[in-house]
């Protein structure tokens, strides 16, 4: 981890120099990129500088303890205890900042919720997950906005794509990527039998405008008239819906939530950039065999991560063997205990891999 922190600090210091470089200052696009990256690294780099300073003070104190001046050695002994406590606190902060990898401090994400196996019940469960995340976002003061949705006749969601923005949003929400299984008696079940169905969730960091370049020639645009609302009973008479197709990857996104074609295009473009950025990050992580692969926030969407058992009011996170009999509270948006447990698990995994600070 220290190698990674050293690289981040070196990059931060390089960017500091670039921000006063006349060539950079005269190029507004380059300056915007430099300023954005500098800002994203500032908190981590500043904390690591503090850590290194404390480590230096500890080394100085130890030299005094080994010296010939008994009085100074006694003072240094007392200082050493305090310095070690400070170092532990700052190291704890650094561990927290690195949970989530390079995207740990992202403040914008795109959240995709899709009904899986289970037909109408799966779509209704996807709607319940949407409501759960919405309530949690509201409790955190995050901005929550539907980018695209595909509702069903019964009020469920075949798919819902949401933009969520706010401090710490990726660090906390990264853990939701994966398969979510529900066990309950559907409203349409006349014999009271418990059914099992599923939904999948994908959490993707949304790149800033200046950090991911996408040229008009990279994708094609299709405009069409689309139905909106449950079952498509509200027909969009004008061709305001937009579909974008990325030429190289074949990734397709579409938006028809807004009546304005311009707004739908902007949303679709944001979504396409996010999907491409997410795919790029996944490739990079695979290529360097990222050490975070073993951590629970790795974002493997094929993994079944959680079960929601309504008859027993039980929620179980299979990654850390966490079971709480508070499903009603969690579905009401009180997701914090689950997320805190996942963060604590990742923190301890990181701490264990780092070894003793001394």
HUKA-V263852 format. One record per residue. N is the residue number from 0. OMEGA is omega in radians with two decimals (none if undefined). Layout:
N OMEGA
N OMEGA
This chain:
0 -3.11
1 3.08
2 3.13
3 -3.14
4 3.10
5 3.11
6 -3.13
7 3.14
8 3.11
9 3.12
10 3.13
11 -3.13
12 3.06
13 3.14
14 3.07
15 3.12
16 -3.13
17 -3.09
18 3.06
19 3.11
20 -3.12
21 -3.14
22 3.12
23 -3.13
24 -3.10
25 -3.13
26 -3.02
27 3.14
28 3.12
29 -3.14
30 3.12
31 3.12
32 -3.14
33 -3.13
34 3.13
35 -3.12
36 3.10
37 -3.14
38 -3.13
39 -3.12
40 -2.96
41 -3.06
42 -3.13
43 -3.12
44 3.13
45 3.14
46 -3.14
47 3.03
48 3.10
49 3.12
50 -3.12
51 3.10
52 3.13
53 3.10
54 3.09
55 3.12
56 3.09
57 3.11
58 3.10
59 -3.14
60 3.14
61 3.09
62 3.10
63 -3.14
64 -3.13
65 -3.09
66 -3.06
67 -3.10
68 -3.06
69 -3.12
70 3.12
71 3.12
72 3.13
73 3.11
74 -3.14
75 3.10
76 -3.14
77 3.13
78 -3.06
79 3.12
80 -3.14
81 -3.12
82 3.12
83 3.10
84 3.09
85 -3.14
86 3.13
87 -3.13
88 -3.12
89 3.11
90 3.08
91 3.11
92 -3.13
93 3.07
94 3.12
95 -3.09
96 -3.10
97 3.05
98 -3.04
99 3.08
100 -3.07
101 -3.11
102 -3.04
103 -3.04
104 3.07
105 3.12
106 3.06
107 3.09
108 2.93
109 -3.08
110 3.11
111 3.10
112 -3.12
113 3.00
114 -3.12
115 3.12
116 3.12
117 3.05
118 -3.10
119 -3.13
120 3.10
121 3.12
122 3.09
123 3.09
124 3.07
125 3.09
126 3.11
127 3.09
128 3.08
129 -3.14
130 3.13
131 -3.13
132 3.12
133 3.14
134 3.12
135 3.11
136 3.12
137 3.13
138 3.14
139 -3.08
140 3.12
141 3.06
142 -3.01
143 -3.03
144 3.08
145 3.08
146 -3.13
147 3.12
148 3.11
149 -3.06
150 3.12
151 -3.13
152 -3.07
153 3.10
154 3.09
155 3.09
156 2.90
157 -3.14
158 3.01
159 3.12
160 -2.99
161 2.99
162 3.11
163 -3.11
164 3.10
165 -3.09
166 3.08
167 -3.00
168 -3.12
169 -3.12
170 -3.12
171 -3.01
172 -3.13
173 -3.06
174 -3.06
175 3.11
176 3.09
177 -3.13
178 3.13
179 -3.09
180 3.12
181 3.06
182 -3.13
183 3.08
184 -3.13
185 3.12
186 -3.11
187 -3.11
188 -3.06
189 -3.07
190 3.07
191 -3.13
192 3.10
193 3.09
194 3.06
195 3.06
196 -3.00
197 3.01
198 3.08
199 3.13
200 3.03
201 3.11
202 -3.08
203 3.05
204 3.13
205 -3.12
206 3.05
207 -3.09
208 -3.00
209 -3.01
210 3.12
211 -3.07
212 3.11
213 -3.11
214 3.14
215 -3.12
216 -3.09
217 -3.08
218 3.05
219 -3.10
220 3.03
221 3.10
222 -3.06
223 3.06
224 -3.07
225 3.04
226 3.11
227 -3.12
228 -3.12
229 3.11
230 3.09
231 -3.10
232 3.09
233 -3.05
234 3.10
235 -3.03
236 -3.13
237 -3.10
238 -3.11
239 3.12
240 -3.07
241 3.04
242 3.10
243 3.14
244 3.13
245 -2.99
246 -3.01
247 -3.02
248 -3.07
249 3.12
250 -3.12
251 3.03
252 3.09
253 3.13
254 3.10
255 -3.09
256 -3.06
257 3.04
258 -3.11
259 3.09
260 -3.14
261 3.13
262 3.11
263 3.11
264 -3.14
265 3.13
266 3.13
267 3.13
268 3.07
269 -3.12
270 3.11
271 3.11
272 -3.14
273 3.14
274 3.12
275 3.11
276 3.14
277 3.11
278 3.12
279 3.12
280 -3.13
281 3.12
282 -3.11
283 -3.14
284 3.14
285 -3.10
286 -3.10
287 3.12
288 -3.04
289 3.14
290 -3.13
291 -3.09
292 -3.09
293 -3.07
294 -3.01
295 3.13
296 -3.05
297 3.04
298 3.11
299 -3.03
300 3.11
301 -3.07
302 3.02
303 -2.99
304 -2.96
305 3.05
306 3.12
307 -3.11
308 -3.05
309 3.14
310 -3.12
311 -3.08
312 -3.00
313 2.98
314 -3.12
315 3.02
316 -2.99
317 -3.08
318 -3.09
319 3.14
320 3.11
321 3.06
322 3.10
323 3.07
324 -3.11
325 -3.06
326 3.14
327 3.13
328 3.13
329 -3.14
330 3.08
331 3.07
332 -3.14
333 -3.05
334 -3.01
335 -3.13
336 3.13
337 -3.12
338 3.12
339 3.13
340 3.12
341 3.10
342 3.12
343 3.12
344 3.13
345 3.14
346 -3.13
347 3.07
348 3.12
349 -3.13
350 -3.14
351 -3.12
352 -3.10
353 -3.10
354 -3.10
355 3.11
356 3.13
357 none
